[in-house]
Amino acid sequence: GDVSMATMVGLLNQLGQLSTVAADLFDSLGEEVARSSEQLGTLRGRLVGVTERLAQVDDALSAAPPEETTELCDAGTGLDYRAAPAEGSGHLFSAASRPPWVVAALERARPPPALQRLDALAPPPAEEDVHLREIYAA
């Protein structure tokens, strides 16, 4: 009686803590999505400018004589493009990117109760339950 009630209260306490951590995680995920959306909006704006400029270049190349286009294409090797490092890590779910409050919560966390000990108190399973347990245990 009292032991099982204490175990149930402990389990409910852990579920409450888990829901708090999950809410914080989803808040962080929402912030990451908002940052990504902002970056995508910036890229879309830049892409519009590039598309317009490419249309102008295409028109100019179409109007140029063939020998001029050949000279233009053979003029140089071009520039190496190196993307600027993105803000933030971009690795939301890696161990290195865990916020301090998640690390602290993981360090404080207790392992879940050994629920398999309750199996001894359960009635014997029905035949179809045994079959399902064999399927899902593999």
C-alpha positions in Angstrom: 0.0 0.0 0.0 2.3 2.8 1.3 5.3 1.6 -0.8 3.3 1.5 -4.0 1.7 4.9 -3.2 5.2 6.4 -2.6 6.5 4.8 -5.8 3.5 6.3 -7.7 4.0 9.7 -6.2 7.7 9.5 -7.2 6.8 8.5 -10.7 4.3 11.4 -11.0 7.0 13.8 -9.7 9.4 12.5 -12.4 6.8 12.9 -15.0 6.2 16.5 -13.9 9.9 17.2 -14.1 10.1 15.6 -17.5 7.2 17.7 -18.8 9.0 20.9 -17.5 12.2 19.9 -19.3 10.2 19.0 -22.4 8.5 22.4 -22.4 11.9 24.1 -22.1 13.3 22.0 -25.0 10.3 22.9 -27.2 10.8 26.5 -26.3 14.4 26.2 -27.5 13.3 24.4 -30.6 10.8 27.2 -31.3 13.6 29.8 -31.0 15.8 27.7 -33.4 13.0 27.5 -35.9 12.4 31.3 -35.7 16.2 31.9 -36.3 16.1 29.5 -39.2 13.1 31.2 -40.6 14.7 34.6 -40.3 17.8 33.3 -42.1 15.7 31.8 -44.9 13.9 35.1 -45.3 17.2 36.9 -45.6 18.4 34.3 -48.2 15.2 34.6 -50.2 15.7 38.4 -50.3 19.3 37.9 -51.5 18.1 35.3 -54.1 15.7 37.8 -55.6 18.6 40.2 -56.2 20.8 37.5 -57.7 17.9 36.3 -59.9 17.4 39.8 -61.2 21.1 40.4 -61.8 21.4 37.0 -63.6 18.6 38.0 -65.9 20.5 41.2 -66.8 23.7 39.2 -67.4 21.9 36.7 -69.5 20.4 39.5 -71.6 23.8 41.1 -72.0 25.5 37.8 -73.0 22.7 37.1 -75.5 23.3 40.5 -77.2 27.1 40.2 -77.2 29.0 38.8 -80.2 30.2 35.2 -79.8 33.9 36.2 -79.8 33.3 38.5 -76.8 31.5 35.8 -74.9 34.4 33.4 -75.5 36.9 36.0 -74.2 34.7 36.6 -71.2 34.5 32.9 -70.3 38.2 32.4 -70.7 39.2 35.6 -68.9 40.0 34.1 -65.5 39.4 31.4 -63.0 36.9 33.4 -60.9 36.8 33.6 -57.2 36.6 30.9 -54.6 33.4 31.3 -52.6 33.5 30.7 -48.9 30.3 30.9 -46.9 30.5 32.9 -43.7 30.0 30.8 -40.6 26.3 30.7 -39.7 25.2 32.2 -36.4 24.5 29.5 -33.8 25.6 26.0 -34.0 22.8 24.6 -36.1 23.2 21.3 -34.2 20.3 21.6 -31.8 20.3 18.0 -30.6 24.0 17.4 -30.1 25.5 16.9 -26.7 27.7 19.9 -27.1 24.8 22.2 -27.9 22.7 21.3 -24.8 21.8 24.4 -22.8 23.2 24.6 -19.2 19.7 24.0 -17.7 19.4 20.7 -19.7 22.9 19.6 -18.5 22.0 20.4 -14.9 18.7 18.6 -15.2 20.4 15.5 -16.6 22.9 15.5 -13.8 20.2 15.8 -11.2 17.9 13.1 -12.8 17.3 9.9 -11.1 16.9 6.7 -13.0 13.3 5.5 -13.6 11.9 3.0 -11.1 12.5 -0.6 -11.8 9.0 -1.3 -13.1 9.9 -4.8 -14.2 9.7 -5.8 -10.5 5.9 -5.3 -10.8 5.7 -8.1 -13.3 5.9 -10.7 -10.5 2.6 -9.2 -9.1 0.7 -9.3 -12.4 -1.6 -12.2 -13.2 -0.3 -14.6 -15.9 -0.7 -13.2 -19.4 -3.3 -14.4 -21.8 -2.2 -16.5 -24.8 -2.5 -13.6 -27.3 -0.5 -11.3 -25.0 2.3 -13.8 -24.9 2.3 -13.9 -28.7 2.4 -10.0 -28.9 5.1 -9.8 -26.3 7.3 -12.2 -28.3 6.7 -10.1 -31.5 7.5 -6.8 -29.8 10.4 -8.0 -27.6 12.5 -8.8 -30.6 
